[in-house]
Amino acid sequence: MKSSQERLEFSERLQQALRNSDYSPNSPTQLAREFNLRFGGHPVTVHAARKWLQGESIPTQEKLRALAQWLEVPAEWLRFGGVD
């Protein structure tokens, strides 16, 4: 089980990647819409996107890879952060 700290840190990195790509880190609707345009699998709901942004959940590995590719960041960084 992922800790709440892990989920919050993922959320912060996702929001940073969205800002760096000129997307709003405050719009789960936009996140879900843009993600679903690029993801060939089962679409995510606005509720799921909100949970990612608020640090309540972390996407599956498949969705994480798709997010990273869309936002042009390493999937490992998005999931785990940088190496200190």
C-alpha positions in Angstrom: 0.0 0.0 0.0 1.3 3.4 -0.9 1.7 5.9 1.9 -0.1 9.2 2.0 3.3 10.9 1.8 4.1 9.0 -1.5 0.7 10.1 -2.9 1.2 13.7 -1.9 4.7 13.8 -3.5 3.4 12.2 -6.7 0.6 14.9 -6.8 3.2 17.6 -6.4 5.3 16.2 -9.3 2.2 15.8 -11.5 1.2 19.4 -10.8 4.7 20.6 -11.6 4.7 18.7 -14.9 1.3 20.1 -15.8 2.5 23.7 -15.1 5.7 23.1 -17.1 3.6 21.9 -20.1 1.2 24.9 -19.8 -1.7 23.0 -18.4 -3.6 24.0 -15.2 -2.7 21.9 -12.1 -6.1 22.9 -10.7 -8.4 21.3 -13.3 -9.2 17.7 -13.0 -11.6 18.1 -15.9 -8.8 19.3 -18.2 -6.5 16.6 -16.9 -9.0 13.8 -17.6 -9.9 15.2 -21.0 -6.3 15.7 -22.2 -5.2 12.4 -20.7 -8.0 10.4 -22.4 -7.2 12.0 -25.8 -3.7 10.4 -25.5 -4.5 7.1 -23.7 -5.6 4.1 -25.7 -6.9 2.1 -22.7 -9.9 2.6 -20.4 -10.5 6.3 -19.9 -10.1 8.0 -16.6 -12.9 9.9 -14.9 -12.7 13.4 -13.7 -13.0 11.9 -10.2 -9.9 9.8 -10.7 -8.0 12.8 -12.1 -9.0 14.8 -9.1 -7.7 12.1 -6.8 -4.3 12.2 -8.6 -4.1 16.0 -8.3 -5.1 16.0 -4.6 -2.7 13.2 -3.6 -5.4 10.7 -2.8 -4.2 8.1 -5.4 -1.5 7.2 -7.8 -2.3 5.9 -11.3 -1.6 2.4 -12.5 1.8 1.9 -14.1 0.2 1.9 -17.6 -1.5 5.2 -16.9 1.6 6.6 -15.2 3.7 5.8 -18.4 1.1 7.5 -20.5 1.1 10.6 -18.3 4.9 10.8 -18.4 5.0 10.5 -22.2 2.3 13.2 -22.6 4.0 15.6 -20.2 7.5 14.7 -21.5 8.9 13.7 -18.1 10.6 10.4 -17.1 8.0 8.0 -15.7 10.4 7.1 -12.9 10.6 10.7 -11.8 6.9 11.2 -12.0 6.3 8.2 -9.8 9.3 8.3 -7.4 10.9 11.7 -7.7 14.5 12.6 -8.1 17.5 10.9 -6.6 18.8 13.0 -3.8 
